[in-house]
Structure formats: C-alpha cells, structure tokens
Amino acid sequence: MFTFSLWRDKIVVEMWIMGWRKEYLDLVLAPLSLFIMFGYHLFLLYRYLKHPKSTVIGYENHNKRAWVDKMMEIDAKERPAISVLGNSISAAATLSSISLVLSSLIGAWLGSSNQTVFTSNLIYGDTSPSIISIKYISLLICFLVAFGAFVHGTRCFVHASYLMTMPINAGIPVGYIEKEVIRGNHFYEFGMRALYFSTTFLVWVFGPIPMFVSSLVMVILLHNLDTNSMPMLQFGPLGHQEFMRTNKITNLSSQE
C-alpha cells in the first residue's frame, strides 16, 4: 500500500511538472471503466440475493426449479428433460471450446516477438510494450475464467441429466436435482459475465477512450437485459394439466 501511494504521488508530480500526456489517460479511464463494470455486477449480485424477482437470473431459476419439479412427476421413459439438458450442455461446451481457442490465440500472440500491431499513432493512449502486454494478459485471464466456468457448468448439467434418468421410486430428492441445475446455470452466467468483461478489455486495445465508452454502453445494455418485469408464475399441479389435456382430447373425439 505504501509503495502504491509513492507510485501514485510520483505520477501526480510528473503530470504537474511535465504537463498532460496521452499516456496518463490509461491510468484514469481504464480503472474507471473497470470500476463501472465491477460496480454494476456487485449491484446485480445484491439484487439477485435480496430481490431475486427483479432480476432475469432469479426469474429463470424460478422457472427451472418448477421445471425440475414437474419433470420428476413423470415416468423416466416419458421425460423430455434429457433433450432439454442436452441443449444446455451443448451451449456450455461450445462456449468453453471457443474460450479455450481464444485463450490459445492470445497466449500465442503474447509469446510471439511481434507486439507492434496496435502501436499506431491513431490510438490516443499509452502504446508502450508493457501496457500492450497488460491488455493481452487481461484478455487471456477473462477467456480462461470463462473456459473454467463453462466447463463446470457442463459438469453440473451432465450430473443433473444422470439424476433425471433415474426412476421415480429411486428416492432422489427433487431439491438435489434442482441444486445441480441452478448451479450449472450460475456457472454459465459467470462465464458469460467473463466474456462481457473480455469485450471491454478487447476495446481497450484500441485506446482507453473506446474502453470507457464501451463500459458505459455495456452497463446500460446489461441493466436492461438483467432487469425482470415479468411476474413469477405459480405453476399448478401436473395432474390438473393432464386432466385438462385429456378432457380436451375427449371433447374433440366426441365432436368427430
């Protein structure tokens, strides 16, 4: 902490003596952009924990819990749950593969000797090799975090699919399966957030001003996408729905 204070005071003294330089813009806008992104996600986490009905994540988790509960009331041979979970597994596995490929590309780029691609005079900001390396390392960290989150999400969905194929009389608690499905959804959402952060770091390659603007636009879009205005549905018992469907089929048959 003391070393950071000395470094900060040194930068302030240099700015006062030598005047403003475009390299200082990264020291101001880059941390501010990250503060905006982290601040929004902390606010979203607070809303999800305290007021889950106001978030899309809480709304989706509510529907998924009801879905698991209704699927467990059906015989294992008639459950469409495997195909539904298969779609989630495919999505998480695909995104994990993409994240791993992008991580490999960034790692190869860092290991190469050519790091003068984005050192153009058109970029208003610090184009020193150290800052460029920090940008690539930040991108690499985001892609690796996304890869790990999607892999764990796939693992949870696969485990849930195994449990869903068990017969009704197996005695598996429904809450245990719901926990695996919700956990997989949490890992999936965490991986998506890492990709959102990687977008901000990717724009930083073109300068701190585009990074700051992109963080503001990203937060505005995410706030609209993460806010839920739909009421929480109260699903009725499966027997009532089956009765209504059977009654409808019977009425159609009698009319024929």
N, C-alpha and C positions, 0 to 999 in steps of 0.2 A: 504494500500500500504506500509506503514511504517512497519507494522507487518510482511508482506511478505518478505520485504528486510532483516529484522532481522533474520527471519527463514532461508532465503537463505544463509546469511552470517554465520549463525551458522552451517549449513550443510557443507559449504565450509571449515570452520575451523576444524570441526570434521574430514572431509576427509583428510585434510593436517596433522593433528596430529596423527590420528589413522591409516591412510593409506586407500587404496581402499577396499571396502567391496561390496559383490554382491548385498546387499540391495540398494546401491546407483544407480544400473543400472536402476531400475524402475523410478527414478527421472530424468533420462536423456532420455531413449528411449521411455517411454510412452508419455511424452509431445511432443517429436519429431514426433512420429507416428501420433498423433492427429493433429499436425501442418501440416503434409503432407496431410492428408485426408481433413482437412478443407481448406487448401490452394488450393488443386485441385478443390474442389467444388465451391469455390469462383471464381476461374478461369473459370470453366464451366458456372457459372451464368453470368459472364461478357460476355462470348462468346454468350450465349443464348440471352442476352439483346441487345448486339451490333451487333452481326453477327449470327443471328439465322439459316442462311442457312448452316453454318458449323457444326451444331450440329444435332444429330439424333432427339432430342426432338423438335427442330424447324421444321425439315423435317416432322415428324409425325403430328405435329399441323397443318402444311400447308395442308397436305392431309385430315385431319379430317375436317378442315374448308370447303374444297371443297366437301367433302362427305356430310356434312350437307346441303350445298347449293344445291346440286343435289337432295338430298332426299326430300327437300321441294318443288321441282318442280313436284313431283309425287303425285298422289292421295293417301290419307292416308290409304286406304284399300290395296294398292299395294306396300306399303313401306316395305322393309326388314329391316328397321332401328331398329325395336324393338328387333329382334333376335340378331343383332349386338351389340346393347347396353346391351342386356341381358348377352352376354358373358363378357363384361367389368364389369357388376355388379357382376356376379358370381366370377370372378377373384379377384376383390377387397374385396368382402365379405369373400371369402375363406382365403385370406391373413390376413384380420383383425381377423378372428377367430383363425388362427394359432398364430398370435402375442399375442392375449389375453391369449391363453393357455400357451405359453412360459412365459408370464409375471406372470401368476399364479404359474407356476413351480418355477421361480426364487424367487418370493415372499415367497413361502412355504419353499424354501431352506434357504432363509435368516432368516426366523422365527424359523427354527429348531435349535437345540442346537449343532448339529454336523457340524462343519465348518472346519474339519481337513482332507477333502478329497484331496485337492490339496496342501498339505504342504510337499510333498516329497522332498528328497534331490536332486532328479534329476532335479528339477526346479531351474535354475540359476537366482535368483532374490529374491525379498522380499516376504516371505511367512508368514508374520505376520498377525494376525486376522484382523487388521484394513485395510491392503491393500487388503486382500481377500474380505472383505465387500465392499470396493470401486469397485472392479471388478464386483461383483454381482449387485451392485446398478447401475453401468454404463450400464450393460446389461439390467436391468429392465427398465431404462429410455428409452433406444433405442426401446425396444419392445412396451412400452406404447406410444411413439411418433408414431411408425409405425401403431399401432392399431388406434389411433386417425386420422391419415392421411388417412388410408384406409376406415374408416367409413365415413369421409367427402367426399372422392372420390365416394363412393357408393351413398351417398345422391345426389351428383351432377348428376351422371349418371341416377338415378331414376327420378330426376326432368326433365332431358333432354328427357327421354323416354315419360313422360307425355306430354311434349310440342310437341314431334314428332308425337303423335297420333292425334293432332288437325288437322282439315281440312285446305285446302289451303286458303279458304276465311275467316279464323279466324282472320287474320290481325296480326299474331305474327311475329315480326321482326326476320329475319334469324340470324342476329348478336347476338340476345339474346340467341338463342339455341346454337350457336357456342361458346358463352362465357361459358355456362354451361358445354359443352363437354370438352373444353380446361381446364376449372377449375378442372373438375374431373380428367383429365389426369395429371395436375400439382400435385394434392394431391396424386395420385397414384405413381408418380415419387418420391415425397418426402418420401412416405412410403418405397419405395424400397431403397432409399438412407439411411434411418434409419436402414434398415436390413443390408445394406453393412457395416455401422458403427458397428452394433452389431456383425458382423463376426470378425471384428478387436478386439473388446473387448473380444469376446469368445476366441480368440487365446491368448490374454493376460493372461488368466487363466493359461496357460502353461509356462508363463515367458515373460519378456519384449523383449527378442531377437526374438522369433517367432512373437510377435506382430509387431515389426519393419519390419521384413521381409515380413509379410503378408500385411502391409500397402503399402509397395513399390510395391509388386505384384498386389495388388488391384488397385492402381492408374494406373499402366501400362495397365492392362486389361480394366479398365473403360475408359481410354483415347482412346483406340482402339474402344471400343463399342460406345462411345458417339460422335465420330467424323463422320461426314457425308460427303461422297464423291459423292452422287447422286445429280443430278440437280433437282431443283424444277420444278415439272410438271405443265404445264399450261393446265388445263382441258378445253376442248371445251364445247359448249352448249349441253345440253341434247337432244334437238331436232335434232341436226345433228347426234348424235349417234343412236337415234331411227330410223332416216331415213336410215342410213347405214344398220342397222339390218333388217329393213323391206325390203329394197331393196335386201339384200342377201337372205332372205326367199323367196321373189318373184322370184328371178332368179333360186333358187333350185326347186321351184314348176314348173316353166316353163320347166326346163330340164327334169323333170319327165314326 
